[in-house]
Amino acid sequence: MELIILTAFCALVGLGCLAGAVWAIVGGEDVGVELIFLLHVWLLFAALFLGMAVWIARQGPLRNLGQKREKKSPAETEDKSEHVAKAAS
């Protein structure tokens, strides 16, 4: 559950950084060193946080979100329970 919250938080911060970069481009009156520096910082943070969100989603519990789960037959579950019982004894 914590990884899902962290993924959502990283994605939200990354999208906020992208929105800030767009705001700086659209709302900027003068193109100067400050604006260029601000764009670099916002785009760097956006790449960092969105990259972390993607990495957590691919490595964590969200990696199987889009895949269909295979239903196991009762014979497979019995085989596993017998194997576990043998390993325990």
KOLFIKE-989800 format. One record per residue: residue in one letter; x, y, z of N, C-alpha, C in turn. Coordinates in steps of 0.02 Angstrom, whole numbers. Atoms other than C-alpha are relative to their C-alpha. Example, Ala and Ser with C-alpha at 12.3 -4.5 7.8 and 13.67 -1.06 7.14 Angstrom:
% KOLFIKE-989800
A | 45 | -59 | 0 | 615 | -225 | 390 | 45 | 60 | 0
S | -42 | -59 | -3 | 684 | -53 | 357 | -39 | 55 | 37
***
This chain:
% KOLFIKE-989800
M | 41 | -60 | 0 | 0 | 0 | 0 | 43 | 63 | 0
E | -43 | -58 | -4 | 143 | 118 | 40 | 31 | 16 | -68
L | -30 | -11 | 66 | 220 | 93 | -133 | -50 | 32 | -48
I | 51 | -30 | 43 | 56 | 137 | -217 | -8 | 75 | 17
I | 4 | -70 | -20 | 45 | 298 | -115 | 62 | 38 | -24
L | -62 | -32 | 22 | 227 | 338 | -154 | 0 | 11 | -76
T | 5 | -7 | 73 | 197 | 307 | -340 | -46 | 58 | -19
A | 47 | -54 | 14 | 46 | 422 | -340 | 29 | 68 | 19
F | -31 | -63 | -22 | 141 | 556 | -243 | 54 | 22 | -50
C | -52 | -17 | 48 | 290 | 549 | -362 | -29 | 23 | -66
A | 32 | -20 | 63 | 176 | 559 | -514 | -31 | 69 | 8
L | 31 | -64 | -11 | 83 | 706 | -439 | 52 | 56 | 2
V | -53 | -50 | -3 | 243 | 802 | -399 | 31 | 10 | -70
G | -28 | -5 | 67 | 313 | 762 | -573 | -46 | 39 | -47
L | 46 | -37 | 43 | 156 | 825 | -659 | -4 | 73 | 21
G | -1 | -70 | -23 | 160 | 981 | -550 | 61 | 36 | -26
C | -61 | -30 | 27 | 339 | 1013 | -605 | -8 | 14 | -75
L | 13 | -13 | 71 | 287 | 994 | -787 | -47 | 60 | -10
A | 46 | -57 | 5 | 144 | 1116 | -758 | 37 | 65 | 16
G | -40 | -60 | -14 | 267 | 1239 | -681 | 43 | 20 | -59
A | -41 | -15 | 59 | 380 | 1224 | -833 | -43 | 31 | -55
V | 46 | -28 | 51 | 232 | 1256 | -949 | -20 | 71 | 19
W | 18 | -67 | -23 | 181 | 1405 | -842 | 57 | 49 | -12
A | -58 | -44 | 11 | 357 | 1476 | -853 | 8 | 17 | -74
I | -6 | -13 | 71 | 357 | 1459 | -1042 | -55 | 47 | -24
V | 57 | -39 | 24 | 183 | 1530 | -1069 | -3 | 69 | 33
G | 6 | -62 | -36 | 189 | 1664 | -935 | 62 | 42 | 2
G | -62 | -37 | -4 | 368 | 1719 | -957 | 0 | 59 | -47
E | -3 | -60 | 41 | 385 | 1897 | -1019 | 69 | 8 | -32
D | -68 | -7 | 25 | 573 | 1905 | -1036 | 35 | -67 | 3
V | -40 | 61 | 0 | 684 | 1762 | -1085 | 69 | 19 | 23
G | -65 | -16 | -27 | 833 | 1776 | -974 | 31 | -61 | 33
V | -35 | 55 | -34 | 952 | 1672 | -871 | -45 | -31 | 53
E | 43 | 26 | -52 | 824 | 1656 | -732 | -52 | -49 | -28
L | 50 | 43 | 31 | 692 | 1582 | -846 | 31 | -65 | -24
I | -33 | 60 | 25 | 813 | 1461 | -925 | 19 | -46 | 58
F | -18 | 39 | -59 | 876 | 1405 | -754 | -62 | -31 | 30
L | 63 | 25 | -29 | 697 | 1387 | -690 | -27 | -58 | -41
L | 24 | 54 | 43 | 649 | 1281 | -840 | 43 | -63 | 9
H | -44 | 58 | -10 | 801 | 1168 | -817 | -15 | -34 | 67
V | 13 | 29 | -66 | 764 | 1143 | -632 | -67 | -36 | 0
W | 66 | 32 | 1 | 579 | 1107 | -659 | -1 | -63 | -43
L | -2 | 59 | 43 | 611 | 988 | -803 | 42 | -56 | 31
L | -41 | 51 | -34 | 747 | 900 | -703 | -39 | -34 | 55
F | 41 | 30 | -53 | 632 | 875 | -554 | -58 | -40 | -29
A | 55 | 38 | 31 | 490 | 820 | -669 | 26 | -67 | -25
A | -29 | 63 | 24 | 603 | 690 | -750 | 17 | -46 | 58
L | -18 | 40 | -58 | 664 | 632 | -580 | -61 | -32 | 32
F | 59 | 26 | -34 | 493 | 613 | -500 | -42 | -46 | -45
L | 38 | 44 | 45 | 405 | 542 | -653 | 39 | -65 | -14
G | -40 | 61 | 8 | 550 | 421 | -679 | -5 | -45 | 61
M | 8 | 41 | -60 | 537 | 364 | -498 | -69 | -32 | 2
A | 68 | 27 | 1 | 349 | 341 | -517 | -5 | -59 | -48
V | 1 | 55 | 49 | 373 | 234 | -672 | 40 | -59 | 25
W | -43 | 55 | -25 | 514 | 134 | -593 | -34 | -38 | 57
I | 35 | 33 | -55 | 413 | 100 | -435 | -58 | -41 | -27
A | 58 | 36 | 28 | 261 | 51 | -538 | 22 | -63 | -37
R | -23 | 59 | 37 | 364 | -69 | -645 | 31 | -53 | 46
Q | -34 | 47 | -44 | 458 | -149 | -499 | -44 | -21 | 59
G | 41 | 12 | -60 | 322 | -145 | -365 | -63 | -40 | -15
P | 61 | 39 | 6 | 148 | -214 | -343 | -43 | 19 | -61
L | 41 | -21 | 57 | 80 | -120 | -495 | 23 | -32 | -65
R | -26 | 28 | 63 | 182 | -220 | -622 | -48 | -50 | -32
N | 48 | 49 | 27 | 44 | -351 | -641 | -70 | 28 | -6
L | 67 | -31 | 0 | -99 | -227 | -646 | -37 | -13 | -65
G | 34 | 8 | 64 | -136 | -244 | -831 | -4 | -71 | -26
Q | -1 | 69 | 23 | -108 | -431 | -846 | -57 | -39 | 29
K | 53 | 43 | -25 | -243 | -561 | -830 | 30 | -53 | 45
R | -23 | 52 | -46 | -226 | -680 | -686 | -24 | -68 | -26
E | 18 | 68 | 21 | -223 | -864 | -728 | -34 | -35 | 58
K | 35 | 38 | -51 | -347 | -969 | -635 | 33 | -69 | 5
K | -33 | 64 | -11 | -266 | -1121 | -559 | -53 | -54 | 10
S | 46 | 56 | -9 | -349 | -1288 | -567 | 8 | -27 | 71
P | -5 | 28 | -68 | -387 | -1379 | -403 | 58 | -50 | 6
A | -55 | 48 | -3 | -256 | -1510 | -448 | 66 | 35 | 15
E | -62 | -37 | -12 | -118 | -1379 | -451 | 5 | 24 | 72
T | -2 | -24 | -70 | -167 | -1310 | -281 | 11 | -59 | 47
E | -12 | 59 | -42 | -171 | -1487 | -208 | 73 | -21 | -3
D | -70 | 18 | 7 | 2 | -1522 | -278 | 44 | 46 | 42
K | -39 | -47 | -39 | 70 | -1366 | -197 | -8 | -12 | 75
S | 11 | 12 | -72 | -10 | -1404 | -29 | 35 | -64 | 22
E | -36 | 61 | -17 | 62 | -1580 | -32 | 75 | 13 | 3
H | -72 | -16 | 0 | 234 | -1510 | -75 | 19 | 40 | 62
V | -13 | -39 | -61 | 223 | -1385 | 68 | -2 | -44 | 61
A | 5 | 45 | -57 | 169 | -1521 | 188 | 62 | -45 | 5
K | -61 | 41 | -1 | 317 | -1630 | 137 | 60 | 41 | 22
A | -57 | -42 | -18 | 438 | -1485 | 155 | -2 | 18 | 75
A | 6 | -17 | -71 | 371 | -1444 | 329 | 20 | -56 | 45
S | -16 | 58 | -44 | 398 | -1620 | 395 | 71 | -23 | -6
***
